Amino acid sequence: MTKKESNLENLKKDYKEIQKKYNLPDFEKLNKDFNIEKSAETETDYLIREVRRLIAEKFSNYLRFVETLLNPMNAPMSVFSIVKTLGTEEKSKLTEIYKKLLRNEIDHLELEISFSEEKEAKFIKEAYEMWLEIQKDFIEIIKEIKNNWDSKSEKNNKGYFG
């Protein structure tokens, strides 16, 4: 068994303990969606905090992306191509996702300031439940972007780049 495998096995064992204690989602589910196996690379006495940070990191990336789509003031040109494909319904869904992600970001900041194992566990559970909700909306929005891509991106293809 390689060192990395043993670290991963130890991580799974340690996670199982906190999972039972706080009724957290399965390791496999969180790992699939949030790549929490990265925690195996970090030596810590506070595994629950590391798991929460990995979840929050993914949400933070999504928050920035949604924020850019909703307010593309200084966004790269590629973002404008995506924004043109969004309809009113998609923008409304993105606004709701944004509110949820922003709330999550605030909760994350609170935990960064003041550690509490119980609050860390609550964050993980609530974040996972939220992810299951917004994941469906993201998939629908992406499908709509792909459906509208050719028709809406061709209309304004006469931009000035000089």
Secondary structure, 3 states (H helix, E strand, C coil): CCHHHHHHHHHHHHHHHHHHHHCCCCHHHHHHHHCHHHHHHCCCCCHHHHHHHHHHHHHHHHHHHHHHHHCCCCCCHHHHHHHCCCCHHHHHHHHHHHHHHHHHHHHHHHHHHCCCHHHHHHHHHHHHHHHHHHHHHHHHHHHHHHHHHHHHHHHCCCCCCC
